[in-house]
Protein backbone atom coordinates (compact mmCIF):
# COMPACT_ATOMS: atom_id res chain seq x y z
CA UNK A 1 0.00 0.00 0.00
CA UNK A 2 1.49 3.40 -0.92
CA UNK A 3 2.08 5.73 1.99
CA UNK A 4 2.23 9.52 2.03
CA UNK A 5 4.46 11.08 4.65
CA UNK A 6 2.95 13.93 6.66
CA UNK A 7 4.49 17.31 7.43
CA UNK A 8 5.78 17.75 10.99
CA UNK A 9 5.69 21.09 12.79
CA UNK A 10 7.33 22.46 15.93
CA UNK A 11 4.47 23.83 18.01
CA UNK A 12 6.17 25.20 21.11
CA UNK A 13 9.25 24.69 23.25
CA UNK A 14 10.38 25.64 26.75
CA UNK A 15 13.32 25.07 29.05
CA UNK A 16 14.33 25.58 32.62
CA UNK A 17 16.95 28.19 33.38
CA UNK A 18 20.29 26.40 33.17
CA UNK A 19 22.27 26.03 36.39
CA UNK A 20 25.88 25.46 37.33
CA UNK A 21 26.65 21.89 38.34
CA UNK A 22 28.01 21.43 41.84
CA UNK A 23 27.12 21.73 45.49
CA UNK A 24 26.50 25.48 45.26
CA UNK A 25 24.56 25.36 42.00
CA UNK A 26 20.93 26.44 42.15
CA UNK A 27 19.70 22.91 41.34
CA UNK A 28 22.14 21.10 43.65
CA UNK A 29 19.27 19.59 45.65
CA UNK A 30 16.59 19.56 42.95
CA UNK A 31 15.80 16.27 41.26
CA UNK A 32 16.57 15.85 37.57
CA UNK A 33 13.14 14.42 36.78
CA UNK A 34 11.45 17.38 38.46
CA UNK A 35 13.25 19.71 36.05
CA UNK A 36 11.77 18.06 32.98
CA UNK A 37 8.37 17.61 34.66
CA UNK A 38 8.26 21.40 35.05
CA UNK A 39 8.84 21.75 31.31
CA UNK A 40 6.07 19.32 30.36
CA UNK A 41 3.57 20.98 32.68
CA UNK A 42 4.45 24.41 31.30
CA UNK A 43 3.97 23.23 27.71
CA UNK A 44 0.49 22.00 28.56
CA UNK A 45 -0.34 25.23 30.40
CA UNK A 46 0.85 27.37 27.48
CA UNK A 47 -1.14 25.35 24.95
CA UNK A 48 -4.65 24.91 26.37
CA UNK A 49 -5.92 23.84 22.96
CA UNK A 50 -3.95 20.61 23.30
CA UNK A 51 -5.99 18.04 25.25
CA UNK A 52 -3.64 15.91 27.41
CA UNK A 53 -5.06 12.74 25.91
CA UNK A 54 -3.91 13.86 22.44
CA UNK A 55 -0.24 13.59 23.49
CA UNK A 56 0.59 10.14 22.17
CA UNK A 57 4.28 9.85 23.03
CA UNK A 58 6.81 11.40 25.41
CA UNK A 59 10.50 10.97 24.56
CA UNK A 60 13.01 12.37 27.05
CA UNK A 61 16.77 12.13 26.67
CA UNK A 62 19.48 11.83 29.31
CA UNK A 63 23.13 10.98 28.76
CA UNK A 64 23.69 9.44 32.18
CA UNK A 65 20.61 7.27 32.63
CA UNK A 66 20.81 6.39 36.31
CA UNK A 67 19.18 7.57 39.52
CA UNK A 68 16.65 10.35 38.99
CA UNK A 69 17.54 10.41 35.27
CA UNK A 70 16.85 6.71 34.81
CA UNK A 71 13.88 4.33 34.97
CA UNK A 72 12.61 5.19 31.47
CA UNK A 73 12.41 8.87 32.30
CA UNK A 74 10.11 9.68 29.38
CA UNK A 75 7.38 7.51 30.84
CA UNK A 76 8.02 8.52 34.44
CA UNK A 77 8.05 12.23 33.62
CA UNK A 78 4.84 11.83 31.64
CA UNK A 79 3.06 10.26 34.61
CA UNK A 80 4.45 12.74 37.14
CA UNK A 81 3.56 15.70 34.93
CA UNK A 82 -0.10 14.64 34.97
CA UNK A 83 -0.48 13.28 31.45
CA UNK A 84 -2.90 10.37 31.12
CA UNK A 85 -1.70 6.92 32.10
CA UNK A 86 -2.48 5.90 28.53
CA UNK A 87 0.36 8.13 27.22
CA UNK A 88 3.49 6.02 26.63
CA UNK A 89 7.04 7.30 26.92
CA UNK A 90 10.65 6.27 26.54
CA UNK A 91 14.24 7.36 27.11
CA UNK A 92 16.84 8.43 24.56
CA UNK A 93 20.63 8.49 24.73
CA UNK A 94 22.73 10.06 22.01
CA UNK A 95 24.92 12.01 24.40
CA UNK A 96 24.80 15.76 23.62
CA UNK A 97 22.24 15.23 20.85
CA UNK A 98 19.78 13.40 23.08
CA UNK A 99 16.95 15.95 22.92
CA UNK A 100 17.64 16.55 19.24
CA UNK A 101 17.31 12.80 18.66
CA UNK A 102 14.12 12.68 20.73
CA UNK A 103 12.72 15.35 18.40
CA UNK A 104 13.73 13.65 15.16
CA UNK A 105 12.59 10.22 16.36
CA UNK A 106 9.13 11.36 17.46
CA UNK A 107 8.89 13.54 14.34
CA UNK A 108 9.53 10.46 12.23
CA UNK A 109 6.70 8.65 14.02
CA UNK A 110 4.43 11.59 13.25
CA UNK A 111 5.51 11.73 9.61
CA UNK A 112 4.91 7.97 9.29
CA UNK A 113 1.40 8.37 10.69
CA UNK A 114 1.87 6.29 13.84
CA UNK A 115 1.03 9.28 16.08
CA UNK A 116 -0.23 12.85 15.70
CA UNK A 117 1.28 14.71 18.68
CA UNK A 118 4.38 14.13 20.82
CA UNK A 119 6.45 15.80 23.51
CA UNK A 120 10.22 15.51 23.16
CA UNK A 121 13.03 16.90 25.25
CA UNK A 122 15.97 16.16 27.47
CA UNK A 123 17.46 16.64 30.91
CA UNK A 124 20.91 16.52 32.41
CA UNK A 125 21.82 17.05 36.06
CA UNK A 126 25.60 17.03 35.79
CA UNK A 127 25.89 17.97 39.46
CA UNK A 128 24.17 14.78 40.56
CA UNK A 129 25.39 12.63 37.66
CA UNK A 130 28.74 13.66 36.17
CA UNK A 131 29.28 12.66 32.55
CA UNK A 132 30.57 9.10 32.47
CA UNK A 133 29.31 8.14 35.94
CA UNK A 134 28.99 4.38 36.18
CA UNK A 135 30.15 3.64 32.63
CA UNK A 136 32.49 0.76 31.83
CA UNK A 137 34.03 1.22 28.35
CA UNK A 138 34.98 -2.04 26.72
CA UNK A 139 38.79 -2.32 26.92
CA UNK A 140 38.88 -3.39 23.27
CA UNK A 141 38.09 0.22 22.32
CA UNK A 142 41.67 1.20 23.24
CA UNK A 143 43.46 -2.15 23.28
CA UNK A 144 42.57 -2.90 19.66
CA UNK A 145 43.16 0.72 18.68
CA UNK A 146 39.60 1.17 17.43
CA UNK A 147 39.90 4.75 18.61
CA UNK A 148 42.62 6.90 20.11
CA UNK A 149 42.35 7.08 23.93
CA UNK A 150 41.72 10.82 23.62
CA UNK A 151 38.37 10.03 22.00
CA UNK A 152 36.93 9.29 25.44
CA UNK A 153 37.73 12.78 26.79
CA UNK A 154 35.77 15.47 25.00
CA UNK A 155 38.21 18.26 25.88
CA UNK A 156 41.06 16.28 24.34
CA UNK A 157 39.07 15.82 21.13
CA UNK A 158 38.75 19.60 20.96
CA UNK A 159 42.53 19.94 21.29
CA UNK A 160 42.85 17.39 18.48
CA UNK A 161 40.65 19.59 16.31
CA UNK A 162 42.96 22.53 16.94
CA UNK A 163 45.84 20.29 15.82
CA UNK A 164 44.09 19.25 12.63
CA UNK A 165 43.18 22.83 11.68
CA UNK A 166 46.04 25.08 12.82
CA UNK A 167 44.22 28.16 11.53
CA UNK A 168 41.72 27.66 14.35
CA UNK A 169 43.85 29.41 16.92
CA UNK A 170 43.20 29.93 20.61
CA UNK A 171 42.82 33.64 19.89
CA UNK A 172 39.96 32.91 17.48
CA UNK A 173 38.36 30.56 20.00
CA UNK A 174 38.58 33.14 22.77
CA UNK A 175 37.15 35.86 20.53
CA UNK A 176 34.25 33.61 19.56
CA UNK A 177 33.64 32.78 23.23
CA UNK A 178 33.58 36.46 24.14
CA UNK A 179 31.05 37.05 21.36
CA UNK A 180 28.83 34.32 22.82
CA UNK A 181 28.82 36.03 26.21
CA UNK A 182 28.11 39.44 24.68
CA UNK A 183 25.29 38.18 22.45
CA UNK A 184 23.60 36.37 25.33
CA UNK A 185 23.76 39.48 27.49
CA UNK A 186 22.18 41.51 24.70
CA UNK A 187 19.45 38.90 24.19
CA UNK A 188 18.63 39.00 27.90
CA UNK A 189 18.48 42.80 27.77
CA UNK A 190 16.06 42.56 24.84
CA UNK A 191 13.85 39.97 26.60
CA UNK A 192 14.55 37.39 23.87
CA UNK A 193 15.54 34.55 26.21
CA UNK A 194 13.03 34.91 29.06
CA UNK A 195 9.83 33.95 27.15
CA UNK A 196 11.04 30.34 26.82
CA UNK A 197 12.10 29.91 30.45
CA UNK A 198 10.09 27.92 33.01
CA UNK A 199 10.57 29.17 36.59
CA UNK A 200 11.66 26.36 38.90
CA UNK A 201 11.16 26.31 42.67
CA UNK A 202 14.36 25.22 44.40
CA UNK A 203 15.36 24.17 47.90
CA UNK A 204 18.84 23.93 49.38
CA UNK A 205 19.74 22.99 52.96
CA UNK A 206 22.22 25.90 53.12
CA UNK A 207 20.82 28.39 50.63
CA UNK A 208 17.17 27.92 51.56
CA UNK A 209 14.20 28.17 49.22
CA UNK A 210 14.45 29.98 45.90
CA UNK A 211 12.97 30.45 42.46
CA UNK A 212 15.19 29.93 39.43
CA UNK A 213 14.16 32.45 36.78
CA UNK A 214 17.42 33.14 34.92
CA UNK A 215 20.42 31.18 33.70
CA UNK A 216 23.25 30.80 36.21
CA UNK A 217 26.33 30.19 33.97
CA UNK A 218 26.64 33.48 32.00
CA UNK A 219 29.60 35.73 32.76
CA UNK A 220 28.67 39.17 31.45
CA UNK A 221 31.57 41.58 31.39
CA UNK A 222 34.10 38.91 30.39
CA UNK A 223 37.08 40.32 28.49
CA UNK A 224 39.63 38.84 26.11
CA UNK A 225 42.24 39.43 28.79
CA UNK A 226 40.22 37.32 31.22
CA UNK A 227 39.99 34.50 28.68
CA UNK A 228 43.67 34.67 27.72
CA UNK A 229 44.68 34.11 31.34
CA UNK A 230 42.82 30.81 31.77
CA UNK A 231 44.61 27.47 32.09
CA UNK A 232 44.43 24.70 29.48
CA UNK A 233 43.38 21.64 31.54
CA UNK A 234 43.45 19.07 28.74
CA UNK A 235 47.01 19.71 27.54
CA UNK A 236 49.97 21.78 28.72
CA UNK A 237 50.15 24.93 26.59
CA UNK A 238 46.98 23.84 24.81
CA UNK A 239 44.16 25.94 23.37
CA UNK A 240 40.99 24.65 25.08
CA UNK A 241 39.99 26.40 28.31
CA UNK A 242 36.99 26.71 30.58
CA UNK A 243 36.33 30.06 28.93
CA UNK A 244 36.06 28.83 25.33
CA UNK A 245 34.12 25.68 26.19
CA UNK A 246 30.68 24.94 27.55
CA UNK A 247 30.57 24.33 31.28
CA UNK A 248 29.13 21.58 33.46
CA UNK A 249 25.46 22.35 33.88
CA UNK A 250 22.02 21.23 35.06
CA UNK A 251 18.80 21.83 33.13
CA UNK A 252 15.93 20.47 31.07
CA UNK A 253 14.01 21.20 27.88
CA UNK A 254 10.84 20.00 26.19
CA UNK A 255 8.79 20.78 23.08
CA UNK A 256 5.53 19.83 21.39
CA UNK A 257 5.64 18.37 17.88
CA UNK A 258 2.57 17.64 15.76
CA UNK A 259 1.48 16.77 12.29
CA UNK A 260 0.46 19.84 10.31
CA UNK A 261 -3.08 18.45 10.18
CA UNK A 262 -3.30 17.94 13.94
CA UNK A 263 -1.93 21.41 14.61
CA UNK A 264 -4.59 22.93 12.34
CA UNK A 265 -7.36 20.81 13.88
CA UNK A 266 -6.42 21.81 17.44
CA UNK A 267 -5.61 25.43 16.64
CA UNK A 268 -2.01 25.02 17.82
CA UNK A 269 0.67 27.52 16.80
CA UNK A 270 3.24 26.54 14.18
CA UNK A 271 6.68 27.95 14.94
CA UNK A 272 8.69 25.86 12.47
CA UNK A 273 8.31 23.09 9.90
CA UNK A 274 10.76 20.20 9.86
CA UNK A 275 12.42 20.02 6.43
CA UNK A 276 15.07 17.32 6.81
CA UNK A 277 17.69 16.00 9.20
CA UNK A 278 20.84 13.89 9.23
CA UNK A 279 23.09 12.09 11.68
CA UNK A 280 26.60 10.96 10.73
CA UNK A 281 29.59 9.28 12.28
CA UNK A 282 33.11 10.74 12.19
CA UNK A 283 36.47 9.89 13.74
CA UNK A 284 35.84 9.88 17.49
CA UNK A 285 39.18 11.61 18.08
CA UNK A 286 37.84 14.74 16.36
CA UNK A 287 34.17 14.44 17.21
CA UNK A 288 33.76 18.24 16.94
CA UNK A 289 33.88 18.07 13.14
CA UNK A 290 30.63 16.04 13.14
CA UNK A 291 28.24 18.90 12.26
CA UNK A 292 30.07 19.49 8.95
CA UNK A 293 29.22 16.20 7.19
CA UNK A 294 25.85 16.12 8.99
CA UNK A 295 24.95 19.53 7.53
CA UNK A 296 26.18 18.49 4.09
CA UNK A 297 24.03 15.34 4.20
CA UNK A 298 20.92 17.17 5.44
CA UNK A 299 21.32 19.89 2.79
CA UNK A 300 21.82 17.31 0.05
CA UNK A 301 18.72 15.38 1.11
CA UNK A 302 16.69 18.60 1.24
CA UNK A 303 17.94 19.81 -2.14
CA UNK A 304 19.31 22.98 -0.54
CA UNK A 305 22.67 24.68 -0.31
CA UNK A 306 24.39 26.31 2.61
CA UNK A 307 23.50 29.67 1.06
CA UNK A 308 19.81 28.88 1.63
CA UNK A 309 20.28 28.79 5.41
CA UNK A 310 19.56 32.22 6.84
CA UNK A 311 19.96 31.42 10.55
CA UNK A 312 22.19 28.93 12.35
CA UNK A 313 21.91 27.62 15.90
CA UNK A 314 25.15 25.68 16.44
CA UNK A 315 25.80 24.10 19.80
CA UNK A 316 28.94 25.54 21.34
CA UNK A 317 30.38 22.51 23.09
CA UNK A 318 33.75 24.06 22.27
CA UNK A 319 34.45 27.22 20.31
CA UNK A 320 36.86 25.33 18.05
CA UNK A 321 34.18 22.97 16.77
CA UNK A 322 31.90 25.83 15.77
CA UNK A 323 34.84 27.56 14.09
CA UNK A 324 35.61 24.36 12.17
CA UNK A 325 32.05 24.39 10.84
CA UNK A 326 32.18 28.06 9.90
CA UNK A 327 35.58 27.72 8.18
CA UNK A 328 34.40 24.73 6.16
CA UNK A 329 31.42 26.60 4.77
CA UNK A 330 33.20 29.93 4.32
CA UNK A 331 31.22 31.71 7.04
CA UNK A 332 32.87 34.47 9.07
CA UNK A 333 33.49 33.89 12.78
CA UNK A 334 31.23 36.84 13.63
CA UNK A 335 28.55 36.25 10.98
CA UNK A 336 25.29 37.68 12.33
CA UNK A 337 23.34 34.62 11.16
CA UNK A 338 25.13 32.42 13.71
CA UNK A 339 23.93 32.05 17.32
CA UNK A 340 22.38 35.50 17.47
CA UNK A 341 21.40 35.02 21.13
CA UNK A 342 24.73 33.52 22.15
CA UNK A 343 25.32 29.85 22.78
CA UNK A 344 26.33 27.11 25.16
CA UNK A 345 29.67 28.72 26.05
CA UNK A 346 27.66 31.46 27.73
CA UNK A 347 24.32 29.89 28.64
CA UNK A 348 25.45 26.37 29.51
CA UNK A 349 25.19 22.89 28.03
CA UNK A 350 23.31 20.35 30.14
CA UNK A 351 24.25 17.66 27.62
CA UNK A 352 21.13 15.77 26.49
CA UNK A 353 18.82 18.78 26.92
CA UNK A 354 20.58 21.25 24.61
CA UNK A 355 19.06 20.30 21.26
CA UNK A 356 15.66 21.77 22.12
CA UNK A 357 17.30 24.97 23.41
CA UNK A 358 18.72 25.45 19.92
CA UNK A 359 15.26 24.93 18.45
CA UNK A 360 13.60 27.35 20.86
CA UNK A 361 16.08 30.05 19.94
CA UNK A 362 15.75 29.41 16.21
CA UNK A 363 11.94 29.53 16.41
CA UNK A 364 12.03 32.89 18.17
CA UNK A 365 14.47 34.27 15.61
CA UNK A 366 12.16 33.09 12.82
CA UNK A 367 9.46 35.34 14.30
CA UNK A 368 11.85 38.28 14.25
CA UNK A 369 13.13 37.57 10.72
CA UNK A 370 10.30 36.67 8.34
CA UNK A 371 12.71 37.33 5.45
CA UNK A 372 14.62 34.16 6.42
CA UNK A 373 13.09 31.00 5.00
CA UNK A 374 15.38 28.24 6.31
CA UNK A 375 17.36 27.73 9.50
CA UNK A 376 19.57 24.97 10.86
CA UNK A 377 20.20 23.49 14.29
CA UNK A 378 23.39 21.40 14.50
CA UNK A 379 25.54 19.71 17.13
CA UNK A 380 28.67 17.66 17.55
CA UNK A 381 28.18 14.44 19.52
CA UNK A 382 30.54 12.48 21.74
CA UNK A 383 32.19 9.28 20.49
CA UNK A 384 32.38 10.77 17.01
CA UNK A 385 29.02 11.84 15.59
CA UNK A 386 27.28 14.90 14.25
CA UNK A 387 23.68 16.02 13.73
CA UNK A 388 21.93 18.69 11.68
CA UNK A 389 18.25 19.58 11.35
CA UNK A 390 16.82 21.98 8.76
CA UNK A 391 13.70 23.97 9.58
CA UNK A 392 11.40 26.24 7.56
CA UNK A 393 10.08 29.56 8.82
CA UNK A 394 6.24 29.76 8.77
CA UNK A 395 6.46 33.57 8.73
CA UNK A 396 8.24 33.59 5.36
CA UNK A 397 6.00 34.59 2.42
CA UNK A 398 6.93 31.40 0.52
CA UNK A 399 6.33 29.05 3.45
CA UNK A 400 5.08 25.71 2.20
CA UNK A 401 5.77 26.46 -1.46
CA UNK A 402 7.84 24.02 -3.52
CA UNK A 403 11.55 24.33 -2.93
CA UNK A 404 14.51 22.14 -2.24
CA UNK A 405 13.85 18.54 -3.21
CA UNK A 406 11.12 19.46 -5.64
CA UNK A 407 13.25 22.04 -7.43
CA UNK A 408 16.30 19.82 -7.35
CA UNK A 409 14.53 16.97 -9.14
Beta strands, then each sheet from edge to edge (+ up, - down):
strand 1: 8-16
strand 2: 19-20
strand 3: 58-61
strand 4: 89-92
strand 5: 117-125
strand 6: 197-198
strand 7: 200-204
strand 8: 208-212
strand 9: 249-259
strand 10: 272-281
strand 11: 309-314
strand 12: 374-381
strand 13: 385-392
sheet 1: 2+ 9- 1+ 6+
sheet 2: 2+ 9- 1+ 10- 13+ 12- 11-
sheet 3: 2+ 9- 5+ 3+ 4+
sheet 4: 7+ 8-
end
